[in-house]
């Protein structure tokens, strides 16, 4: 009887403990920036293949530059209509603008909204992206108030926000003028220090959640840039568009593993008011400075990341095409070296980016420069005319 009583007590305690477990946090909303200034046929596949994992599209729509003036992105409205996801138009106001003409900017934004609606697009919001310095936040706040009054009361207004604004006493008043904010935690300081610092990002997110009382999103990098030397000493940053300038390019790329770890932490313990993550940017098939879409999807889902480089041989009449395929979900650097056991080779050569050392029974391809193989992608390494290549005795060296 005593044993049975003790068993009942233990079972009751376990049931109570299980009942007190905190509920699993809901998954964070995942959205995408579409940042190409001119759309191409590649957008069709990119939008289609991203639809299952990203709820909302924030599309670069309109930009204002010093001296140049206003410039619209050349979107494909038919693709956006067919896509059907909630659509937020992003208006980029260059941080180097001497001042904001409230009336002109508001008129441009209203005209854009009207033109998009006339093309059958339904907007779920407008986002203003303006890298204002802290001294200019009061003027920026007044512009946002002016714009809010001019827009439909049913159209949400958000802003892209900089961590440096945390040092300003003007920030609470600025945030009061909009419905939500998007905290950008990449490329916010000297690019030579990297695009993303996970520890710094965590601190910024916690600080932002204490200041805002409204929903906010976190803008995260899924891309890279190159730094080029300049006469002034400050590097020139090359991103989506090539800069016609001589000099060695220093490539910087956001690390998917770092971003995956941050996403996992935020899912387990989301800070107050954090509504979701927005990834910059939708990658196209020819976007050499963005993560591939398979890698971006894997990071957004919280999948285990893995790159698996596999030797690929195709032969016809003794002529072998030699290549590498990435069968994982993580983009990978080109392998440093590739060794193949061979017999009876009459000739062989490496393709651009590699060099070949040929022995009686061994071909060694060695990397000359850096490059990436997208998840699910492949790259040709060279060719060889041989009686036999022993694929089982060949090796890919990362």
C-alpha positions as CSV (number, residue, x, y, z in Angstrom):
1,X,0.0,0.0,0.0
2,X,2.8,2.4,0.9
3,X,4.6,1.7,-2.5
4,X,1.3,2.3,-4.4
5,X,0.8,5.5,-2.5
6,X,4.3,6.8,-3.3
7,X,3.8,5.8,-7.0
8,X,0.6,7.8,-7.2
9,X,2.3,10.8,-5.6
10,X,5.2,10.7,-8.0
11,X,2.9,10.3,-11.0
12,X,0.8,13.3,-9.8
13,X,3.9,15.4,-9.4
14,X,5.1,14.6,-12.9
15,X,1.7,15.4,-14.4
16,X,1.8,18.8,-12.6
17,X,5.3,19.5,-13.8
18,X,4.4,18.6,-17.4
19,X,1.3,20.8,-17.1
20,X,3.5,23.8,-16.0
21,X,5.9,23.5,-19.0
22,X,5.9,26.8,-20.9
23,X,4.3,26.6,-24.3
24,X,6.6,26.4,-27.3
25,X,7.1,29.9,-28.7
26,X,5.3,30.4,-32.0
27,X,7.6,30.5,-35.1
28,X,8.9,33.9,-36.0
29,X,7.4,35.4,-39.1
30,X,9.9,35.3,-42.0
31,X,9.8,37.9,-44.7
32,X,11.9,39.0,-47.7
33,X,13.3,42.2,-49.2
34,X,13.2,42.2,-53.0
35,X,15.9,44.8,-53.7
36,X,16.7,44.7,-57.4
37,X,16.3,48.0,-59.1
38,X,15.4,46.4,-62.4
39,X,13.5,43.1,-62.5
40,X,14.5,40.3,-64.8
41,X,13.0,36.9,-65.9
42,X,15.0,35.3,-63.0
43,X,12.5,36.9,-60.5
44,X,9.8,34.4,-61.7
45,X,11.6,31.3,-60.3
46,X,13.0,33.1,-57.2
47,X,9.5,34.3,-56.2
48,X,7.9,30.9,-56.9
49,X,10.6,28.9,-55.0
50,X,10.5,31.3,-52.0
51,X,6.7,31.3,-51.5
52,X,6.5,28.4,-49.0
53,X,9.0,29.9,-46.5
54,X,8.5,33.7,-46.6
55,X,5.2,35.3,-45.8
56,X,5.6,38.8,-47.1
57,X,7.5,40.7,-49.7
58,X,9.0,44.1,-49.0
59,X,9.8,45.5,-52.5
60,X,12.2,48.3,-53.3
61,X,9.8,50.7,-55.1
62,X,11.2,54.2,-55.1
63,X,14.5,56.0,-54.3
64,X,15.6,59.6,-53.9
65,X,19.3,60.4,-54.4
66,X,21.2,63.7,-54.0
67,X,21.5,65.6,-57.3
68,X,19.9,62.7,-59.2
69,X,16.4,63.0,-57.8
70,X,13.6,60.4,-57.7
71,X,14.0,57.0,-59.4
72,X,11.5,54.1,-59.5
73,X,12.4,50.5,-59.4
74,X,11.3,48.7,-62.6
75,X,9.2,45.9,-61.0
76,X,7.1,43.3,-62.8
77,X,3.5,43.9,-61.5
78,X,2.2,40.7,-63.2
79,X,4.6,38.6,-61.2
80,X,3.7,40.3,-58.0
81,X,0.0,39.8,-58.7
82,X,0.5,36.2,-59.5
83,X,2.6,35.7,-56.3
84,X,-0.2,36.9,-54.1
85,X,1.7,37.5,-50.9
86,X,1.3,40.6,-48.8
87,X,3.2,43.4,-50.4
88,X,5.0,46.3,-48.7
89,X,6.4,49.1,-50.9
90,X,9.8,50.3,-49.6
91,X,10.8,53.9,-50.3
92,X,14.6,54.5,-50.0
93,X,15.6,58.1,-49.1
94,X,19.3,58.3,-49.3
95,X,21.0,59.3,-46.1
96,X,23.2,61.9,-48.0
97,X,20.2,64.0,-48.9
98,X,20.7,67.5,-47.6
99,X,17.1,67.8,-46.5
100,X,13.7,66.2,-47.0
101,X,11.1,68.2,-48.9
102,X,8.0,66.9,-47.1
103,X,5.6,67.9,-49.8
104,X,7.6,66.6,-52.7
105,X,8.4,63.3,-51.0
106,X,4.8,62.8,-49.9
107,X,3.5,63.5,-53.4
108,X,6.0,61.1,-54.9
109,X,5.0,58.3,-52.5
110,X,1.2,59.0,-53.1
111,X,1.8,58.8,-56.8
112,X,3.6,55.6,-56.5
113,X,0.9,54.0,-54.4
114,X,-1.8,55.2,-56.9
115,X,0.2,53.8,-59.9
116,X,0.7,50.4,-58.2
117,X,-2.9,50.2,-57.3
118,X,-3.9,51.0,-60.9
119,X,-1.8,48.0,-62.0
120,X,-3.8,45.8,-59.7
121,X,-1.4,45.6,-56.8
122,X,-2.8,45.7,-53.2
123,X,-0.4,47.2,-50.7
124,X,-0.2,45.8,-47.2
125,X,2.0,48.7,-46.1
126,X,4.6,51.3,-46.9
127,X,8.1,51.3,-45.4
128,X,10.4,54.3,-45.4
129,X,14.2,53.5,-45.5
130,X,16.2,56.6,-44.5
131,X,19.6,56.4,-42.8
132,X,19.2,59.7,-41.0
133,X,21.9,60.8,-38.6
134,X,20.8,61.3,-35.0
135,X,20.9,65.1,-35.3
136,X,18.3,64.9,-38.1
137,X,15.8,62.7,-36.3
138,X,13.6,65.6,-35.2
139,X,13.2,66.6,-38.9
140,X,12.6,63.0,-39.9
141,X,9.9,62.7,-37.2
142,X,8.1,65.7,-38.6
143,X,8.3,64.2,-42.1
144,X,6.8,60.9,-40.9
145,X,4.0,62.8,-39.2
146,X,3.3,64.7,-42.4
147,X,3.3,61.5,-44.4
148,X,1.1,59.6,-41.9
149,X,-1.6,62.3,-42.2
150,X,-1.5,62.1,-46.0
151,X,-1.7,58.3,-46.3
152,X,-4.9,56.2,-45.8
153,X,-5.4,55.5,-42.2
154,X,-5.8,51.8,-43.1
155,X,-2.3,51.6,-44.7
156,X,0.4,50.6,-42.1
157,X,3.5,52.8,-42.1
158,X,6.9,51.4,-41.0
159,X,10.5,52.6,-41.0
160,X,13.9,51.0,-41.3
161,X,15.8,51.8,-38.2
162,X,19.5,52.1,-37.3
163,X,21.0,50.8,-34.0
164,X,22.8,54.2,-33.6
165,X,19.4,55.7,-32.9
166,X,19.4,54.0,-29.6
167,X,21.7,56.8,-28.4
168,X,19.2,59.5,-29.2
169,X,16.5,60.8,-26.8
170,X,14.4,61.5,-29.9
171,X,13.9,57.7,-30.6
172,X,10.6,57.2,-28.6
173,X,9.0,60.2,-30.3
174,X,10.1,59.0,-33.7
175,X,8.7,55.5,-33.1
176,X,5.4,56.9,-32.0
177,X,4.8,58.2,-35.6
178,X,4.8,54.8,-37.2
179,X,3.0,51.4,-36.8
180,X,6.2,49.3,-36.7
181,X,9.9,49.5,-37.2
182,X,12.6,47.3,-38.9
183,X,15.8,47.2,-37.0
184,X,18.7,46.8,-39.4
185,X,21.7,45.0,-37.8
186,X,24.0,44.6,-40.8
187,X,26.4,46.9,-42.6
188,X,25.8,49.5,-39.9
189,X,29.4,50.4,-39.1
190,X,32.8,50.2,-40.8
191,X,32.4,47.4,-43.4
192,X,36.0,46.3,-42.8
193,X,34.7,44.9,-39.4
194,X,32.3,42.6,-41.2
195,X,28.7,42.7,-42.2
196,X,27.3,41.2,-39.1
197,X,28.3,40.7,-35.4
198,X,25.9,38.3,-33.7
199,X,26.8,39.5,-30.1
200,X,26.2,43.1,-31.1
201,X,23.0,42.2,-32.8
202,X,21.7,40.4,-29.7
203,X,22.4,43.5,-27.6
204,X,20.7,45.8,-30.1
205,X,17.6,43.7,-30.2
206,X,17.2,43.6,-26.5
207,X,17.7,47.3,-26.2
208,X,15.2,48.0,-29.0
209,X,12.6,45.8,-27.4
210,X,12.9,47.8,-24.2
211,X,12.3,51.1,-26.0
212,X,9.5,50.3,-28.4
213,X,6.0,49.5,-27.4
214,X,5.1,48.5,-31.0
215,X,5.9,45.5,-33.1
216,X,9.4,45.5,-34.7
217,X,11.2,43.3,-37.1
218,X,14.8,42.4,-37.4
219,X,16.5,42.9,-40.8
220,X,19.2,40.2,-41.3
221,X,21.9,39.8,-44.0
222,X,21.9,37.0,-46.5
223,X,24.4,38.5,-48.8
224,X,28.0,39.8,-49.2
225,X,29.9,42.8,-50.5
226,X,33.4,43.5,-51.8
227,X,35.6,46.3,-50.6
228,X,37.8,48.1,-53.1
229,X,40.7,50.5,-52.3
230,X,40.2,54.3,-52.8
231,X,42.5,57.3,-52.8
232,X,40.8,58.6,-49.6
233,X,41.6,55.5,-47.7
234,X,38.0,54.6,-47.0
235,X,37.0,51.5,-48.9
236,X,34.5,51.6,-51.8
237,X,31.7,49.1,-51.2
238,X,30.5,47.0,-54.1
239,X,27.3,45.1,-53.7
240,X,24.6,44.3,-56.3
241,X,26.1,46.6,-59.0
242,X,29.7,46.2,-60.1
243,X,31.9,49.3,-59.5
244,X,34.2,50.0,-62.4
245,X,37.4,50.4,-60.4
246,X,40.8,48.7,-60.5
247,X,42.2,47.1,-57.4
248,X,41.9,43.9,-55.4
249,X,38.4,43.1,-54.1
250,X,38.1,42.0,-50.5
251,X,35.0,39.8,-50.3
252,X,32.8,39.9,-47.1
253,X,29.9,37.4,-46.7
254,X,27.4,37.0,-43.9
255,X,27.9,33.6,-42.3
256,X,24.8,31.4,-42.6
257,X,25.7,29.5,-39.4
258,X,25.9,32.6,-37.3
259,X,22.5,33.8,-38.6
260,X,21.0,30.3,-38.1
261,X,22.2,30.3,-34.4
262,X,20.7,33.8,-33.8
263,X,17.4,32.7,-35.4
264,X,17.3,29.6,-33.1
265,X,17.9,31.8,-30.0
266,X,15.2,34.2,-31.0
267,X,12.7,31.4,-31.6
268,X,13.3,29.9,-28.2
269,X,13.3,33.3,-26.3
270,X,11.9,36.1,-28.5
271,X,12.3,39.6,-27.0
272,X,9.1,41.5,-26.3
273,X,7.5,43.0,-29.4
274,X,9.7,41.1,-31.9
275,X,7.3,40.2,-34.7
276,X,9.6,38.5,-37.1
277,X,12.7,38.4,-39.3
278,X,13.2,40.1,-42.7
279,X,16.0,38.7,-44.9
280,X,18.0,40.9,-47.2
281,X,17.7,39.9,-50.0
282,X,15.7,37.7,-52.3
283,X,18.5,35.9,-54.3
284,X,18.3,35.5,-58.0
285,X,20.0,32.6,-59.8
286,X,22.7,35.0,-61.1
287,X,23.2,36.9,-57.8
288,X,26.8,36.1,-57.0
289,X,26.8,38.1,-53.8
290,X,23.8,36.6,-52.1
291,X,23.2,33.2,-50.4
292,X,21.5,30.7,-52.6
293,X,17.8,30.3,-52.0
294,X,18.2,26.7,-50.7
295,X,20.7,28.1,-48.0
296,X,18.4,31.0,-47.2
297,X,15.4,28.7,-46.8
298,X,17.4,26.3,-44.6
299,X,18.5,29.1,-42.3
300,X,14.9,30.5,-42.1
301,X,13.5,27.1,-41.3
302,X,16.2,26.3,-38.7
303,X,17.4,23.2,-40.5
304,X,20.8,21.7,-39.8
305,X,23.2,23.2,-42.3
306,X,25.6,21.0,-44.3
307,X,27.5,21.3,-47.5
308,X,28.4,18.1,-49.2
309,X,30.8,18.4,-52.1
310,X,30.7,15.4,-54.4
311,X,32.9,14.6,-57.4
312,X,30.9,14.4,-60.6
313,X,32.3,12.7,-63.7
314,X,30.7,12.4,-67.1
315,X,32.5,10.4,-69.8
316,X,32.1,9.9,-73.5
317,X,34.6,7.9,-75.6
318,X,37.3,8.3,-72.9
319,X,36.9,12.0,-72.5
320,X,35.9,12.9,-68.9
321,X,34.3,16.2,-67.8
322,X,35.4,16.7,-64.2
323,X,33.2,18.7,-61.8
324,X,32.0,19.2,-58.2
325,X,28.4,19.2,-57.0
326,X,27.2,20.6,-53.7
327,X,24.5,18.2,-52.5
328,X,24.0,19.9,-49.2
329,X,21.8,22.9,-48.2
330,X,24.7,25.2,-47.4
331,X,26.7,27.1,-50.0
332,X,30.3,26.1,-50.0
333,X,33.7,27.5,-50.9
334,X,35.3,25.9,-53.9
335,X,37.4,22.9,-52.7
336,X,41.0,23.6,-52.2
337,X,42.2,20.5,-53.9
338,X,40.8,17.6,-56.0
339,X,42.8,14.4,-56.5
340,X,41.9,11.7,-59.0
341,X,43.4,8.2,-59.4
342,X,43.7,7.6,-63.2
343,X,45.1,5.1,-65.7
344,X,46.3,5.7,-69.3
345,X,45.8,9.5,-69.5
346,X,46.6,11.0,-72.9
347,X,45.9,14.6,-71.8
348,X,44.1,16.8,-69.2
349,X,43.7,20.4,-68.2
350,X,42.1,22.6,-65.5
351,X,39.5,25.2,-66.2
352,X,39.6,28.8,-64.9
353,X,40.2,29.1,-61.2
354,X,42.2,25.9,-60.9
355,X,45.6,24.6,-61.9
356,X,46.6,21.0,-62.7
357,X,49.5,18.8,-61.7
358,X,49.6,15.5,-63.7
359,X,51.4,12.4,-62.6
360,X,51.5,8.9,-64.1
361,X,48.5,7.8,-62.0
362,X,47.3,10.9,-60.3
363,X,45.7,14.2,-61.4
364,X,45.7,17.0,-58.8
365,X,43.6,20.1,-59.3
366,X,44.5,23.0,-57.0
367,X,42.4,26.1,-56.4
368,X,44.0,29.4,-57.6
369,X,41.3,31.8,-56.3
370,X,38.2,31.8,-54.1
371,X,34.7,31.1,-55.2
372,X,31.5,29.5,-54.0
373,X,29.3,26.6,-55.1
374,X,25.7,27.2,-54.3
375,X,23.7,24.6,-52.4
376,X,22.4,22.2,-55.1
377,X,24.8,23.8,-57.7
378,X,27.8,22.5,-59.4
379,X,31.1,23.7,-61.0
380,X,33.3,22.3,-63.8
381,X,36.9,21.8,-62.6
382,X,38.6,20.4,-65.7
383,X,38.8,17.6,-68.2
384,X,40.9,14.5,-68.9
385,X,41.2,11.9,-71.7
386,X,42.0,8.7,-69.8
387,X,41.4,5.0,-70.1
388,X,40.0,5.0,-66.6
389,X,39.3,7.3,-63.6
390,X,38.8,5.5,-60.3
391,X,36.0,7.6,-58.7
392,X,36.2,5.6,-55.5
393,X,39.9,6.4,-55.1
394,X,39.5,10.1,-55.8
395,X,39.0,12.7,-53.1
396,X,37.6,16.2,-52.7
397,X,39.7,18.3,-50.1
398,X,37.7,21.2,-48.7
